[in-house]
């Protein structure tokens, strides 16, 4: 019983640290992104792949890439691109 609890605790710690690490990397990488930057340059700055890419619900002319955020953040980090010229128009820091 005690061994099982220890194993569960170790797995939980591993999951927390792995998520936190990716979120921390994404935070650092987002600080390199600038409004007006093209999509290829933005992708080169990001070490991790986005969680998803979708058309923005508020504007069909925009694409939104979402990235894992830090532990206990309420939302994903995001980069919003203009479809017409693939330039960055907004950076979301995950509230």
Buried (B, 14 or more C-beta within 10 A) or exposed (E): EEEEEEEEEEEEEEEEEEBBBBBBBBBEBBEEBEEEBEBEBBEEBBEBEBBEEEEBEEEEEBBBBBBBBBEEBEEBBBBBBBEEEBBBBEBBBBE
